[in-house]
Amino acid sequence: MLVVLGLVGSAVAVTLAAPVVLGRGTWWTRHPTLALRSWLVALALAAGALLLSVAVAATIVAVRAHTSGFGAVAAGLFAWCGLAVAGGVGALLLTTAEPLSDAARRADAAVTLLVARSAGRPRRVGAHEVVSLPVDVPLACATPDGRIVVSTVVEAAMSPQCLRAVVEHERAHVRGRHELIRRIAAVNAAAFPGLRTAQDLRRTVALLVELVADDAAARVCGPATVCNALVAMDALDPDPGLQLRAERLARVRVRTWEHRRGAVAAR
């Protein structure tokens, strides 16, 4: 029974400590990939510890089925309560995830339909197709099948170098499965509206995936080019977040592919 209590205590400790430890200071702006992984690990540890505590309690009940000691009774109560809570949480997650998933599917279907109707010939950047979409709105995103979509408004407003930075940013989202991570965080926050960690996770993940993609684009195109691309996007569709991300890249040192090649040549 001590093991069960220890697992529950670990889950509670991780849940309470994650926002305090991971949100402290500005280290996460310099290392967004590490910060994103740390948040996801914290979420996995808390959920895993709770599920394991229920499994251990159920095992104790099965082993001590014919005994009537305090440990067996307590384990039985915990196991049944844990299963009831797990069932309730599962049902809540399903009911919450369904409308979010439907909205996401409708958005994905709309983008895919626009791409299918586009008369432009796609080009390839690495392993991904890049499609020009003739619409009068600033748009840069990825389709569910991994194609990069950039509207002609964005293409007309940017230099070829900045446009490549936008494409690399979206490619980083596809490679990192950032949309899936965002949806997991959104479902978690919707299922637990009163839990601070869930809300912090949703907000932080939404920002971190953008910073990770910015850094990935900067490693290919250079931080200055990505800064210019962010400023150009802000001019098309004003957003204070774009300005802050551009300022961050101007301050944070990002190791580019050119720097890596130089380091290898120096060896």
Salt bridges, closest charged atoms under 4 A:
ASP102 OD1 - ARG105 NH2 2.09
ASP108 OD2 - ARG183 NH2 2.79
GLU129 OE2 - ARG124 NH1 3.69
ASP145 OD2 - ARG147 NH2 3.06
GLU155 OE2 - ARG123 NH1 3.74
GLU168 OE2 - ARG164 NE 2.67
GLU168 OE2 - ARG171 NH1 3.14
GLU179 OE1 - ARG182 NH2 3.16
GLU179 OE2 - ARG183 NE 3.04
ASP200 OD2 - ARG196 NE 3.12
ASP200 OD1 - ARG203 NH2 2.51
GLU210 OE1 - HIS169 NE2 2.91
GLU210 OE1 - HIS173 NE2 3.37
GLU210 OE2 - ARG182 NH1 3.11
GLU210 OE1 - ARG245 NH2 3.62
ASP214 OD1 - HIS169 ND1 2.92
ASP214 OD2 - ARG245 NE 2.82
ASP215 OD2 - ARG248 NH2 2.84
GLU258 OE2 - ARG261 NH2 3.68
